[in-house]
Amino acid sequence: MTEHDVRCLPESEFRASNDLFREAVHAPVATEEAWRVISSRYEPGRVWGDYLDGELAGTAMSLASSLTVPGGAELPAAAVTAVGVRADRTRRGVLTALMRAQLTRVRDRGETAAMLHASETGIYGRFGYGVATTSRTVALETARARPREDAPGGGRVRLLGPEEAGKLLPAIYRTVDSPGAGMISRPEGWWTLHLNREHTHGHRVRVAVHSDEHGTDDGFAVWVPGANDYRFGDGRTTLRVLDLHGADAAATAALWWFLLGVDLADEVVAVERPPDEPLEWWLADSRQCRIRDVYDELWVRPVDVAELLRRCRYDPAEPVVLGVRDRMLPENTGCYRITPDGAERSQLPPQLEMDVSRLAPLLFGEVRASTLAEANLIEVSDPDAVSRADRLFATRRRSWCGTHF
Ligand SMILES: CC(C)(COP(=O)(O)OP(=O)(O)OC[C@H]1O[C@@H](n2cnc3c(N)ncnc32)[C@H](O)[C@@H]1OP(=O)(O)O)[C@@H](O)C(=O)NCCC(=O)NCCS
């Protein structure tokens, strides 16, 4: 049997952890310059390693963050990232050992959930993670995509240098009105990495800020010129938008119109956009917004199920009693009576029963209970409870994260 030796890594091992992770995802090992930027994300107590025969075999880390749940409450949550196992040590339980240690620590630290972006969909369900939000990639030809005459917009857009961006953007992100379910708080190290891509990815980000008619900054866009084979009069230039947030439709739309108007750009491609962003409805010709991809975005693992359920809020609907099974964190196993105004543990028999990995997709409105029932992914003891759960967990807007980590 494989002997696992899972440890919380000291700072002296952070670089080895990052090297191992990058090798596992086929990325070049970070240069010294890149590591100076990347290391700002590494926090003592949050970086794990599993040693086999005295050698580091796998690693996982997390960032301190928070997650907005339906109803608007922001709960402490661990943003799990940089997960990798050496190619010659896979399928020996290294990831399982790391996940167990990490989730136990997340719970002991009082964080309500863990969350991540999955490299493959087959990996994390067994550890209790489920898809809570969806994103899409959209592509627009600058020569053809035009706003409707009465589309939202207005205000002013200005370019910022990287230093000013580093000062302004975190504050604007925090003030973007009423963060929706699925959005997360961005740790300082996240911003450092995001805005210093020239040291890690070899290209400098461009940043634009939108201000409203009173001069208040209320949105921003971050992009890189990608796939750039431009020679005057020949080739194509694509602007690849990594991050675009506005306090309202006017700010968001104005940033889009700005990007579509940048000279010598043939195409604007934006990743991780909200599934229900009304971009195609703002355009004179909706077909000019091409949806390149729709994909699972944020995976959420409820760590303190009672607290998570207690803090979610929904529109008026009848209650539902859910039975939850959790093999990795068995203290979560039990029944919960969920109402629009919160939830509590219950002695009532469960009307719907499920593995903990089904809970986040349901709570964030990512999938309806009736769909899970049709897919045999939840067990139904009371058939009426399925339509009650469909109504209870319906969110007003689609949940969306919009932050890659
Ligand atoms: C994905 C990865 C971390 C798995 O590590 P591992 O140590 O091999 O995982 P474990 O041995 O603990 O496997 C646990 C279970 O998950 C399954 N599993 C592991 N990786 C899987 C994958 N990529 N797809 C489907 N199932 C997978 C195993 O078969 C095993 O199943 P079992 O419990 O039924 O036997 C590792 O393969 C890796 O580093 N991959 C490349 C980098 C990467 O994708 N990192 C994740 C970034 S989000």
Ligand as a Chemical Component Dictionary entry (heavy atoms), coordinates in Angstrom:
data_LIG
# 
_chem_comp.id                   LIG 
_chem_comp.type                 NON-POLYMER 
_chem_comp.pdbx_formal_charge   0 
_chem_comp.three_letter_code    LIG 
# 
loop_
_chem_comp_atom.comp_id 
_chem_comp_atom.atom_id 
_chem_comp_atom.alt_atom_id 
_chem_comp_atom.type_symbol 
_chem_comp_atom.charge 
_chem_comp_atom.model_Cartn_x 
_chem_comp_atom.model_Cartn_y 
_chem_comp_atom.model_Cartn_z 
_chem_comp_atom.pdbx_ordinal 
LIG C1  C1  C 0 -5.710  15.054 -12.016 1  
LIG C2  C2  C 0 -4.610  14.607 -11.078 2  
LIG C3  C3  C 0 -4.323  15.710 -10.059 3  
LIG C4  C4  C 0 -5.069  13.327 -10.347 4  
LIG O1  O1  O 0 -4.107  12.952 -9.386  5  
LIG P1  P1  P 0 -3.966  11.416 -8.901  6  
LIG O2  O2  O 0 -3.020  11.413 -7.746  7  
LIG O3  O3  O 0 -3.670  10.534 -10.040 8  
LIG O4  O4  O 0 -5.426  11.110 -8.370  9  
LIG P2  P2  P 0 -5.821  9.891  -7.395  10 
LIG O5  O5  O 0 -4.859  8.755  -7.570  11 
LIG O6  O6  O 0 -6.002  10.399 -6.009  12 
LIG O7  O7  O 0 -7.209  9.492  -8.032  13 
LIG C5  C5  C 0 -8.423  9.507  -7.327  14 
LIG C6  C6  C 0 -9.497  8.992  -8.233  15 
LIG O8  O8  O 0 -9.711  9.945  -9.280  16 
LIG C7  C7  C 0 -9.579  9.308  -10.542 17 
LIG N1  N1  N 0 -8.950  10.263 -11.435 18 
LIG C8  C8  C 0 -7.789  10.883 -11.233 19 
LIG N2  N2  N 0 -7.533  11.721 -12.252 20 
LIG C9  C9  C 0 -8.569  11.629 -13.091 21 
LIG C10 C10 C 0 -8.876  12.252 -14.323 22 
LIG N3  N3  N 0 -8.021  13.117 -14.897 23 
LIG N4  N4  N 0 -10.047 11.943 -14.924 24 
LIG C11 C11 C 0 -10.882 11.051 -14.350 25 
LIG N5  N5  N 0 -10.632 10.423 -13.167 26 
LIG C12 C12 C 0 -9.488  10.712 -12.562 27 
LIG C13 C13 C 0 -8.701  8.103  -10.283 28 
LIG O9  O9  O 0 -8.882  7.110  -11.261 29 
LIG C14 C14 C 0 -9.163  7.665  -8.926  30 
LIG O10 O10 O 0 -10.381 6.946  -9.052  31 
LIG P3  P3  P 0 -10.801 5.783  -7.995  32 
LIG O11 O11 O 0 -10.872 6.476  -6.647  33 
LIG O12 O12 O 0 -12.100 5.309  -8.502  34 
LIG O13 O13 O 0 -9.682  4.803  -8.068  35 
LIG C15 C15 C 0 -3.294  14.266 -11.837 36 
LIG O14 O14 O 0 -3.592  13.293 -12.809 37 
LIG C16 C16 C 0 -2.664  15.471 -12.523 38 
LIG O15 O15 O 0 -1.812  16.118 -11.950 39 
LIG N6  N6  N 0 -3.081  15.762 -13.760 40 
LIG C17 C17 C 0 -2.511  16.865 -14.552 41 
LIG C18 C18 C 0 -2.703  18.229 -13.914 42 
LIG C19 C19 C 0 -4.141  18.551 -13.619 43 
LIG O16 O16 O 0 -5.049  18.267 -14.387 44 
LIG N7  N7  N 0 -4.341  19.157 -12.447 45 
LIG C20 C20 C 0 -5.652  19.587 -12.005 46 
LIG C21 C21 C 0 -5.747  21.055 -12.201 47 
LIG S1  S1  S 0 -7.395  21.611 -11.802 48 
# 
loop_
_chem_comp_bond.comp_id 
_chem_comp_bond.atom_id_1 
_chem_comp_bond.atom_id_2 
_chem_comp_bond.value_order 
_chem_comp_bond.pdbx_ordinal 
LIG C1  C2  SING 1  
LIG C2  C3  SING 2  
LIG C2  C4  SING 3  
LIG C2  C15 SING 4  
LIG C4  O1  SING 5  
LIG O1  P1  SING 6  
LIG P1  O2  DOUB 7  
LIG P1  O3  SING 8  
LIG P1  O4  SING 9  
LIG O4  P2  SING 10 
LIG P2  O5  DOUB 11 
LIG P2  O6  SING 12 
LIG P2  O7  SING 13 
LIG O7  C5  SING 14 
LIG C5  C6  SING 15 
LIG C6  O8  SING 16 
LIG C6  C14 SING 17 
LIG O8  C7  SING 18 
LIG C7  N1  SING 19 
LIG C7  C13 SING 20 
LIG N1  C8  SING 21 
LIG N1  C12 SING 22 
LIG C8  N2  DOUB 23 
LIG N2  C9  SING 24 
LIG C9  C10 SING 25 
LIG C9  C12 DOUB 26 
LIG C10 N3  SING 27 
LIG C10 N4  DOUB 28 
LIG N4  C11 SING 29 
LIG C11 N5  DOUB 30 
LIG N5  C12 SING 31 
LIG C13 O9  SING 32 
LIG C13 C14 SING 33 
LIG C14 O10 SING 34 
LIG O10 P3  SING 35 
LIG P3  O11 DOUB 36 
LIG P3  O12 SING 37 
LIG P3  O13 SING 38 
LIG C15 O14 SING 39 
LIG C15 C16 SING 40 
LIG C16 O15 DOUB 41 
LIG C16 N6  SING 42 
LIG N6  C17 SING 43 
LIG C17 C18 SING 44 
LIG C18 C19 SING 45 
LIG C19 O16 DOUB 46 
LIG C19 N7  SING 47 
LIG N7  C20 SING 48 
LIG C20 C21 SING 49 
LIG C21 S1  SING 50 
# 
